[in-house]
Amino acid sequence: MKNLLILIRNKLLCVSYIFLLRPVLFCFDPEKTHDFITQVGVFLGHHAFTKWKTKLFFSFFHPMLEQNILGIHFPNPVGLAAGFDKNALLTDILPSVGFGFEEVGSITGEQCEGNSKPRLWRLRKSKALAVHYGLKNDGCEKITSRLKGKNFKIPIGTNIAKTNSPQTVETGAGINDYVKAFSKFTDIGDYFVINISCPNAFGGEPFTDPEKLNRLLKEIDKKETKKPIFLKISPDLSREQVEGILEVCKHHRIHGFVCSNLTKDRKNLKIKDNINYFKGGISGKVMDDLSTNQIRLIYQRTRGKYIIIGCGGIFSAEDAYKKIKAGASLVELITGMIFKGPQMISEINRGLMFLLKRDGFHHLTEAVGTE
Ligand SMILES: Cc1cc2nc3c(=O)[nH]c(=O)nc-3n(C[C@H](O)[C@H](O)[C@H](O)COP(=O)(O)O)c2cc1C
């Protein structure tokens, strides 16, 4: 009976979002819409009553989906990916929206205005977004003071990147910038993500180079923290590049990977929109298979040694399940929620429960990497 009510609730929310709210939101500039939705989220997160109401609309819980990973309890495997809550303003409301965890950031050593506007586009035919934010964020100092002493209801990942500025292009300066932000968060949040794959910043992605990555991770190793550390990588890396990164990671305190960040490849056949009217990296359905293939490669190469967070083009429970069977223990998303609405989180969790039961699994962990 409860399941049926949740199904009806989700269907009503889905129809309302797609036919009423989305047409209005999509009339406005994507960045302005994003900022407006963030303000709504901040408001809803400020009051116990609005949080409770939000939970009533969006929550879903099932013990088959709960996991303890690296000492962290995840109430469900669906998280919000980095980039939606760059300044960690939504940590109070996201548990009520049904997320099992959240990655805040990317956060950099210094405050950063990002690239010039416009810097966000909807690629409607491709079911994707083009992102050229260039790591806009308030910087590690402001964001730590916002989060210090907070009691989080879901695990929080702090995604650290290098400040987007000519001053951090030199390798040593870039490493110092990462280390500055990293040091600020050693005891805030539950896990780290080191983002070495921002497609839109000064100096490109230098830390995909094994030697530079080794230097960066050596400095990170010196910092005392109990938090697990993930590396977020580009979906455009070749097999050899991924293997190079895995070889380096063997020698450092790396617990897992986030696969993947945005793709830069304009020749991707899944791009159905005109490529001349946007800049930056592309999310959503355009990179779905790229990220799943990368999850599979890392899982198989390392025989499940690392925890993988799958990310890219998740619009349904089937999409999430594909990544889990390829080797992901957790998944995260942004684009699917923008195209299909926030009830999608609960739909994915509910759908996962049915898919696991259909395939004879008693718990999500049994399905990881079984492809
Ligand atoms: C608007 C936007 C901003 C993003 N900013 C960041 C960022 O600051 N740091 C990061 O690691 N990834 C960032 N990403 C990439 C996402 O975290 C994610 O890897 C990518 O969007 C694929 O997931 P999706 O298809 O579910 O959106 C951003 C994505 C979007 C759409």
PDBQT file of the ligand as one rigid body, heavy atoms in Angstrom, charges set to zero:
ROOT
HETATM    1  C1  LIG A 401      26.135  22.972 -13.861  1.00  0.00    +0.000 C 
HETATM    2  C2  LIG A 401      27.220  21.984 -13.596  1.00  0.00    +0.000 A 
HETATM    3  C3  LIG A 401      28.326  22.365 -12.864  1.00  0.00    +0.000 A 
HETATM    4  C4  LIG A 401      29.329  21.444 -12.581  1.00  0.00    +0.000 A 
HETATM    5  N1  LIG A 401      30.397  21.817 -11.823  1.00  0.00    +0.000 NA
HETATM    6  C5  LIG A 401      31.278  20.877 -11.395  1.00  0.00    +0.000 A 
HETATM    7  C6  LIG A 401      32.283  21.206 -10.467  1.00  0.00    +0.000 A 
HETATM    8  O1  LIG A 401      32.404  22.335  -9.999  1.00  0.00    +0.000 OA
HETATM    9  N2  LIG A 401      33.129  20.210 -10.065  1.00  0.00    +0.000 N 
HETATM   10  C7  LIG A 401      33.037  18.921 -10.530  1.00  0.00    +0.000 A 
HETATM   11  O2  LIG A 401      33.802  18.064 -10.104  1.00  0.00    +0.000 OA
HETATM   12  N3  LIG A 401      32.079  18.594 -11.425  1.00  0.00    +0.000 NA
HETATM   13  C8  LIG A 401      31.204  19.534 -11.855  1.00  0.00    +0.000 A 
HETATM   14  N4  LIG A 401      30.221  19.191 -12.738  1.00  0.00    +0.000 N 
HETATM   15  C9  LIG A 401      30.169  17.804 -13.277  1.00  0.00    +0.000 C 
HETATM   16  C10 LIG A 401      29.169  16.946 -12.507  1.00  0.00    +0.000 C 
HETATM   17  O3  LIG A 401      29.573  16.789 -11.177  1.00  0.00    +0.000 OA
HETATM   18  C11 LIG A 401      29.005  15.570 -13.152  1.00  0.00    +0.000 C 
HETATM   19  O4  LIG A 401      30.265  14.930 -13.159  1.00  0.00    +0.000 OA
HETATM   20  C12 LIG A 401      28.496  15.645 -14.588  1.00  0.00    +0.000 C 
HETATM   21  O5  LIG A 401      27.544  16.667 -14.725  1.00  0.00    +0.000 OA
HETATM   22  C13 LIG A 401      27.853  14.336 -15.026  1.00  0.00    +0.000 C 
HETATM   23  O6  LIG A 401      26.690  14.060 -14.288  1.00  0.00    +0.000 OA
HETATM   24  P1  LIG A 401      25.197  14.343 -14.870  1.00  0.00    +0.000 P 
HETATM   25  O7  LIG A 401      25.169  13.821 -16.268  1.00  0.00    +0.000 OA
HETATM   26  O8  LIG A 401      24.295  13.628 -13.942  1.00  0.00    +0.000 OA
HETATM   27  O9  LIG A 401      25.017  15.826 -14.807  1.00  0.00    +0.000 OA
HETATM   28  C14 LIG A 401      29.229  20.116 -13.077  1.00  0.00    +0.000 A 
HETATM   29  C15 LIG A 401      28.119  19.746 -13.833  1.00  0.00    +0.000 A 
HETATM   30  C16 LIG A 401      27.122  20.654 -14.101  1.00  0.00    +0.000 A 
HETATM   31  C17 LIG A 401      25.941  20.202 -14.904  1.00  0.00    +0.000 C 
ENDROOT
TORSDOF 0
